[in-house]
Every structure is written in structure tokens, then in C-alpha cells.
Amino acid sequence: MVAQLPSGLYRVDIDGSVTITAHVGGGLERNFVRLLVGDRVVVELTARDRTRGRISRKA
């Protein structure tokens, strides 16, 4: 993760070339997993918009 944005959004850098905006998936919110800038995360991309995604878990 590169940056934490307002409203529960995060800026995530993929392979050093693509930057997307992602939100936290339901499982992480329920278990209150703290995400910090610099953490490695697994992101699921949406089919419609490749600049948006969902953080599914920490790597």
C-alpha cells in the first residue's frame, strides 16, 4: 500500500507500474485487521474498472 485515503480507501501500487484505488473487503473489516502504509496486500480487481479493487487479505 502506498497511501491511506479518506473514507476507508487505500492507494495500492501493483508491480511498481500501476496504481489503483482499493477498499477493504468484508472479512478484514469484521476482524478489525489494521492496515498500515507499506503493508503487502492481496487485491481483487473489478471487471468493469481496472483502477478500482478490493483488498481481500494481507500477504
C-alpha positions as CSV (number, residue, x, y, z in Angstrom):
1,M,0.0,0.0,0.0
2,V,1.2,3.4,-0.9
3,A,-1.2,5.8,0.9
4,Q,-4.3,5.8,3.1
5,L,-7.1,8.0,1.6
6,P,-10.3,9.3,3.3
7,S,-13.4,7.2,3.5
8,G,-11.6,3.9,4.0
9,L,-9.9,3.9,0.7
10,Y,-6.3,3.0,0.0
11,R,-3.9,3.7,-2.9
12,V,-2.2,0.4,-3.8
13,D,0.8,0.1,-6.1
14,I,0.9,-3.1,-8.3
15,D,4.2,-4.2,-9.7
16,G,5.6,-0.7,-9.4
17,S,3.9,0.5,-12.6
18,V,0.1,0.6,-11.9
19,T,-1.5,2.4,-9.1
20,I,-5.2,1.6,-8.2
21,T,-7.6,2.7,-5.5
22,A,-8.9,-0.1,-3.3
23,H,-11.3,-0.5,-0.3
24,V,-11.2,-3.1,2.4
25,G,-13.2,-6.3,1.9
26,G,-15.8,-7.5,4.4
27,G,-13.7,-10.1,6.1
28,L,-11.0,-7.7,7.2
29,E,-13.5,-5.2,8.4
30,R,-15.2,-7.7,10.7
31,N,-12.0,-9.0,12.2
32,F,-10.5,-5.5,12.6
33,V,-7.3,-6.1,10.8
34,R,-5.2,-2.9,11.0
35,L,-3.7,-1.9,7.6
36,L,-0.7,0.4,7.5
37,V,1.1,2.1,4.7
38,G,3.8,-0.3,3.4
39,D,1.9,-3.5,4.1
40,R,1.8,-6.1,1.3
41,V,-1.9,-6.9,0.5
42,V,-3.8,-9.1,-2.0
43,V,-6.1,-7.1,-4.2
44,E,-9.1,-8.3,-6.3
45,L,-9.6,-6.1,-9.3
46,T,-13.1,-5.3,-10.7
47,A,-14.1,-6.5,-14.1
48,R,-15.5,-3.1,-15.2
49,D,-12.9,-0.7,-13.9
50,R,-9.3,-1.8,-13.7
51,T,-8.4,1.2,-11.5
52,R,-10.6,0.1,-8.6
53,G,-10.3,-3.0,-6.4
54,R,-10.9,-4.7,-3.1
55,I,-8.3,-5.6,-0.5
56,S,-9.0,-9.3,0.4
57,R,-6.2,-10.0,2.8
58,K,-2.7,-9.1,4.0
59,A,0.1,-11.0,2.3
